[in-house]
Amino acid sequence: QVRLVESGGGSVQLGGSLKLSCSVRGRIGGVRVMAWYRQSPEKQRELVADLPKDGSINYAESVKGRFTLSRDNAQTTMWLEMNSLKPEDTAVYFCHVQSFVNNYWGQGIQVTVSS
């Protein structure tokens, strides 16, 4: 059974940094996309950054230049380094992996940025 487990969330002040990790427990064959999403009470779940199979990383405009997505070669761990955090980055962050046959989601982890 596959599980995605996020860690590294927490509370920081404006301008602070956090690094989220997503650990893939179990084997996922045929990974198409690895991604981070986030959801706040006021908004629908939105894409933060994704890494398709071709290796081209895409970022939401709101996080470009501040967030960096990376993963290991084995596709078992993915990170989201978040710098210059703003209160509007406050949300629950979700790890997501899409394979050719299934979609997998983590349980989500809270990130809170105070001004």
Phi, psi and omega in degrees: 000134183269136173226143172250127185238116178270151174208167175099000179286180178156198182245133177222167176267165177312130180089355181282182183226151173215154175232115178272146175237147175232116180258127179268113179260119185102173185255131175246117178269145175067050178293130177259315184216140168243137189207162170244134173239166174215156179214129174248163183302332185271348188231162171284163177299132183232150178286131176265310180198148176219158182230096178289173183301331182284355175088002182271112183278136178242139180237146170296147181304325185291344183242356181303136180084349181244326183251148177226124177263138175211165177208164176274164184295331181281355181059034178255346179219138178229145181235156170226107177271125185240119180241165179048049184294146181238159178304327180288353173277352179299124183183172166269126182258134184240137172272140182220136174231127176251124174253184180289344183236352187202163173241135181237139180231144169281177182278347180095150178219140186278135170237125181234127179241121181256149182268000000 
